[in-house]
Structure formats: C-alpha cells, structure tokens
C-alpha cells in the first residue's frame, strides 16, 4: 500500500491514543459515582476522569490542527457509493464535534459546582469562563449534566458505526480503508485474516 494512501505516524498515534482515552473515560464515567467506593478511591476516579477528559479536548484540537497541516488520505471515491462517502464525512465530523463538546460540558459542570479540575491531581485548570458565576441550583445544571451523559451515549454509537464501517470495508468490501489508519506492524496480519 502506497505511503501516500495512509495516515502519517503522528495521526495514527493521535487516533489510537484517543481511542484508548475514550474507552478509559467512558468506563470511569460509568463506575466513579458508585457509593461503594472508599472516599479516596472515588476522588481518584473523578480526578482521572476529569484529567482524561481535558486531555481528550486538547488532543482533539491538536488533531484538527494536524489534519489541517497533513490532510487525510483520500477516500477511494471511485469504488465507494456516494452515500458511504457522505456517511464517512458526517461520522468523522460528528466524532470531532463530540470530542470537543463532551469535555467542555464536563468542564462547565465542574466549574458550576465550584470545584476545580486538577490535571493528574496536581495542576489546577481555570474555571470554565462565565459558568462559575452560575449557581449550581440553576436550571442549567441538570441540562448540562444530561447533555454530558447523553452525548457520551451518542459518542459510543458513532464509535460503533465508525468501527463497524472499517470492519465492513476490510472484510466485505475488501478495500484498504482500515489499513489507512492501522499500525504498519498490523498491516500484514490484517491482510492475512481477510485472506489476501
């Protein structure tokens, strides 16, 4: 596969690092509010969840900058139906939007409650602009909280669609869409398991 048809190594690292971070932050979000955690553990879970969320936000901005400077390899539009091209573009756009909005809403929630985000429990983040002046009793709090959780569900759905499409292309369409973002070391193995 030509190097011009694959993502560059930095884009791959950012992509797979984001995948790992999303998995971790979703698991933490699901378990950190449980009452059975001792206070110290619960505090550590919340701190880790917030830290990873901010890192996802910062990484997403850097990914967009990197994508601007190093455009994605073109889709094989000659062999893809037009609806798949549009679906791929909408899914990618939706993922980037969610990876910005979800951490921002979490940051807003923390700021509204009068807490601070300390990255890795050490470095304090400023409060979200203007939001810290809004009372935690405001009607906005449940709206932002429900949006944060609901959009996380939409993110899971879009990640599933994105992953399913990559698998469909690799094993059924038998094109190189999946190989564009796969680590080079996995390329041979991915080709072998689909029988090429």
JOGIMO-V133420 format. One record per residue. N is the residue number from 0. PSI is psi in degrees with one decimal (none if undefined). OMEGA is omega in radians with two decimals (NA if undefined). D_LAST is the distance of its C-alpha to the last C-alpha in whole Angstrom. Layout:
# JOGIMO-V133420
n=N psi=PSI omega=OMEGA d_last=D_LAST
n=N psi=PSI omega=OMEGA d_last=D_LAST
This chain:
# JOGIMO-V133420
n=0 psi=130.0 omega=-3.11 d_last=13
n=1 psi=138.9 omega=3.12 d_last=17
n=2 psi=-25.3 omega=-3.13 d_last=19
n=3 psi=-12.5 omega=-3.11 d_last=21
n=4 psi=9.0 omega=3.11 d_last=18
n=5 psi=160.5 omega=3.05 d_last=18
n=6 psi=151.0 omega=3.13 d_last=21
n=7 psi=162.7 omega=-3.06 d_last=24
n=8 psi=-37.6 omega=3.14 d_last=24
n=9 psi=-44.2 omega=3.11 d_last=27
n=10 psi=-38.5 omega=3.12 d_last=26
n=11 psi=-43.6 omega=3.12 d_last=23
n=12 psi=-44.1 omega=3.13 d_last=26
n=13 psi=-41.4 omega=-3.13 d_last=28
n=14 psi=-53.6 omega=-3.06 d_last=25
n=15 psi=-29.7 omega=3.02 d_last=25
n=16 psi=-40.0 omega=3.11 d_last=28
n=17 psi=-39.5 omega=3.10 d_last=29
n=18 psi=-47.7 omega=3.12 d_last=27
n=19 psi=-45.0 omega=-3.13 d_last=28
n=20 psi=-40.9 omega=3.11 d_last=32
n=21 psi=-46.3 omega=3.12 d_last=32
n=22 psi=-45.7 omega=-3.13 d_last=31
n=23 psi=-45.6 omega=-3.06 d_last=34
n=24 psi=-32.6 omega=3.10 d_last=36
n=25 psi=-42.3 omega=3.11 d_last=35
n=26 psi=-45.8 omega=3.12 d_last=36
n=27 psi=-42.6 omega=3.13 d_last=39
n=28 psi=-32.2 omega=-3.11 d_last=40
n=29 psi=-28.3 omega=-3.00 d_last=40
n=30 psi=-17.5 omega=-2.96 d_last=42
n=31 psi=-21.5 omega=-3.11 d_last=44
n=32 psi=-0.5 omega=-3.10 d_last=47
n=33 psi=143.3 omega=-3.05 d_last=47
n=34 psi=-18.8 omega=-3.03 d_last=51
n=35 psi=-9.2 omega=3.14 d_last=50
n=36 psi=138.0 omega=2.97 d_last=49
n=37 psi=152.4 omega=-3.06 d_last=52
n=38 psi=-42.0 omega=-3.12 d_last=53
n=39 psi=-40.7 omega=3.14 d_last=52
n=40 psi=-43.9 omega=-3.13 d_last=48
n=41 psi=-42.5 omega=3.11 d_last=48
n=42 psi=-41.5 omega=3.14 d_last=50
n=43 psi=-38.6 omega=3.11 d_last=47
n=44 psi=-45.1 omega=3.11 d_last=44
n=45 psi=-43.9 omega=-3.14 d_last=46
n=46 psi=-42.8 omega=-3.14 d_last=46
n=47 psi=-42.2 omega=3.11 d_last=42
n=48 psi=-46.9 omega=-3.14 d_last=41
n=49 psi=-42.8 omega=-3.14 d_last=43
n=50 psi=-47.1 omega=-3.14 d_last=42
n=51 psi=-38.3 omega=3.11 d_last=38
n=52 psi=-45.5 omega=3.12 d_last=39
n=53 psi=-39.1 omega=3.10 d_last=41
n=54 psi=-37.7 omega=3.07 d_last=38
n=55 psi=-43.5 omega=3.13 d_last=36
n=56 psi=-50.7 omega=-3.11 d_last=38
n=57 psi=-40.3 omega=3.12 d_last=39
n=58 psi=-38.2 omega=-3.14 d_last=35
n=59 psi=-42.5 omega=3.07 d_last=34
n=60 psi=-41.5 omega=3.12 d_last=37
n=61 psi=-38.9 omega=3.11 d_last=35
n=62 psi=-41.0 omega=3.12 d_last=32
n=63 psi=-40.9 omega=3.06 d_last=33
n=64 psi=-45.4 omega=-3.12 d_last=35
n=65 psi=-39.7 omega=3.12 d_last=32
n=66 psi=-36.1 omega=3.09 d_last=30
n=67 psi=-41.0 omega=-3.12 d_last=33
n=68 psi=-26.9 omega=-3.10 d_last=33
n=69 psi=82.6 omega=-3.05 d_last=29
n=70 psi=150.9 omega=3.12 d_last=28
n=71 psi=148.5 omega=3.05 d_last=25
n=72 psi=146.8 omega=-3.07 d_last=22
n=73 psi=146.7 omega=3.02 d_last=22
n=74 psi=151.6 omega=3.09 d_last=20
n=75 psi=70.2 omega=-3.02 d_last=19
n=76 psi=-22.2 omega=3.13 d_last=22
n=77 psi=-26.9 omega=-3.11 d_last=21
n=78 psi=-5.1 omega=-3.13 d_last=18
n=79 psi=136.0 omega=3.01 d_last=20
n=80 psi=149.1 omega=-3.10 d_last=23
n=81 psi=-37.5 omega=-3.11 d_last=26
n=82 psi=-33.0 omega=3.11 d_last=27
n=83 psi=-37.6 omega=3.10 d_last=24
n=84 psi=-46.9 omega=3.14 d_last=24
n=85 psi=-40.0 omega=3.13 d_last=28
n=86 psi=-40.4 omega=3.12 d_last=27
n=87 psi=-44.6 omega=-3.12 d_last=25
n=88 psi=-41.8 omega=3.12 d_last=28
n=89 psi=-40.1 omega=3.13 d_last=30
n=90 psi=-46.1 omega=3.11 d_last=28
n=91 psi=-44.3 omega=3.13 d_last=28
n=92 psi=-44.7 omega=3.12 d_last=31
n=93 psi=-41.0 omega=3.12 d_last=32
n=94 psi=-45.6 omega=3.13 d_last=31
n=95 psi=-42.4 omega=3.14 d_last=33
n=96 psi=-44.4 omega=-3.14 d_last=36
n=97 psi=-35.8 omega=-3.14 d_last=36
n=98 psi=-8.6 omega=3.01 d_last=35
n=99 psi=-47.7 omega=-3.05 d_last=38
n=100 psi=-41.4 omega=-3.08 d_last=40
n=101 psi=-49.7 omega=3.08 d_last=40
n=102 psi=-36.5 omega=3.11 d_last=41
n=103 psi=-40.3 omega=3.14 d_last=44
n=104 psi=-35.9 omega=3.07 d_last=45
n=105 psi=-43.0 omega=3.10 d_last=45
n=106 psi=-40.8 omega=3.10 d_last=47
n=107 psi=-42.0 omega=3.13 d_last=49
n=108 psi=-47.3 omega=-3.13 d_last=50
n=109 psi=-42.5 omega=-3.14 d_last=50
n=110 psi=-38.2 omega=-3.13 d_last=53
n=111 psi=-31.5 omega=-3.13 d_last=55
n=112 psi=-2.7 omega=3.12 d_last=55
n=113 psi=9.0 omega=3.08 d_last=57
n=114 psi=169.7 omega=3.05 d_last=54
n=115 psi=158.2 omega=3.03 d_last=53
n=116 psi=123.4 omega=3.06 d_last=49
n=117 psi=109.0 omega=-3.11 d_last=49
n=118 psi=125.9 omega=-3.08 d_last=46
n=119 psi=20.3 omega=-3.13 d_last=45
n=120 psi=7.3 omega=-3.03 d_last=48
n=121 psi=-52.8 omega=-2.99 d_last=50
n=122 psi=118.8 omega=-3.10 d_last=50
n=123 psi=139.4 omega=3.02 d_last=51
n=124 psi=147.9 omega=3.03 d_last=50
n=125 psi=158.6 omega=3.04 d_last=52
n=126 psi=155.2 omega=3.09 d_last=53
n=127 psi=130.2 omega=-3.08 d_last=51
n=128 psi=131.7 omega=3.07 d_last=53
n=129 psi=-31.1 omega=-3.04 d_last=56
n=130 psi=-33.3 omega=-3.10 d_last=55
n=131 psi=-15.8 omega=3.11 d_last=57
n=132 psi=-8.9 omega=-3.13 d_last=60
n=133 psi=134.5 omega=-3.13 d_last=59
n=134 psi=145.2 omega=3.09 d_last=60
n=135 psi=-13.4 omega=3.08 d_last=58
n=136 psi=-4.0 omega=-3.10 d_last=60
n=137 psi=152.5 omega=3.09 d_last=59
n=138 psi=-18.2 omega=-3.13 d_last=57
n=139 psi=-29.6 omega=-3.06 d_last=54
n=140 psi=-53.4 omega=3.12 d_last=53
n=141 psi=-33.1 omega=3.12 d_last=52
n=142 psi=-45.8 omega=-3.13 d_last=50
n=143 psi=-40.0 omega=3.14 d_last=48
n=144 psi=-45.6 omega=3.12 d_last=48
n=145 psi=-35.6 omega=3.09 d_last=46
n=146 psi=-43.4 omega=3.14 d_last=44
n=147 psi=-47.7 omega=-3.11 d_last=43
n=148 psi=-41.3 omega=-3.14 d_last=42
n=149 psi=-41.4 omega=3.13 d_last=41
n=150 psi=-29.5 omega=3.04 d_last=39
n=151 psi=-37.1 omega=3.06 d_last=37
n=152 psi=-40.3 omega=3.09 d_last=36
n=153 psi=-38.3 omega=3.10 d_last=35
n=154 psi=-45.0 omega=3.11 d_last=33
n=155 psi=-43.5 omega=3.13 d_last=31
n=156 psi=-47.2 omega=-3.12 d_last=30
n=157 psi=-38.0 omega=3.07 d_last=29
n=158 psi=-40.2 omega=3.09 d_last=27
n=159 psi=-43.3 omega=3.10 d_last=25
n=160 psi=-45.3 omega=-3.13 d_last=25
n=161 psi=-46.5 omega=3.14 d_last=23
n=162 psi=-44.6 omega=3.13 d_last=21
n=163 psi=-39.6 omega=3.13 d_last=20
n=164 psi=-40.6 omega=3.13 d_last=19
n=165 psi=-41.8 omega=3.12 d_last=17
n=166 psi=-41.9 omega=3.11 d_last=15
n=167 psi=-46.7 omega=-3.14 d_last=15
n=168 psi=-39.5 omega=-3.06 d_last=14
n=169 psi=-46.7 omega=-3.00 d_last=11
n=170 psi=-24.9 omega=-3.08 d_last=10
n=171 psi=-46.9 omega=3.07 d_last=12
n=172 psi=-23.4 omega=3.09 d_last=13
n=173 psi=42.4 omega=3.04 d_last=9
n=174 psi=-171.8 omega=-3.02 d_last=11
n=175 psi=21.6 omega=-3.14 d_last=11
n=176 psi=-48.2 omega=-3.11 d_last=15
n=177 psi=-37.3 omega=-3.09 d_last=14
n=178 psi=-20.7 omega=-3.13 d_last=13
n=179 psi=-34.2 omega=-3.08 d_last=16
n=180 psi=-4.2 omega=-3.11 d_last=18
n=181 psi=146.8 omega=3.01 d_last=16
n=182 psi=142.2 omega=-3.09 d_last=18
n=183 psi=-39.4 omega=-3.09 d_last=16
n=184 psi=-23.3 omega=-3.13 d_last=16
n=185 psi=-10.2 omega=-3.06 d_last=14
n=186 psi=-48.3 omega=-3.14 d_last=11
n=187 psi=-43.0 omega=3.13 d_last=9
n=188 psi=-43.1 omega=3.13 d_last=10
n=189 psi=-36.3 omega=3.09 d_last=9
n=190 psi=-38.9 omega=-3.13 d_last=5
n=191 psi=-41.5 omega=-3.06 d_last=6
n=192 psi=-16.9 omega=3.03 d_last=8
n=193 psi=-1.5 omega=3.04 d_last=6
n=194 psi=31.4 omega=3.08 d_last=4
n=195 psi=none omega=NA d_last=0
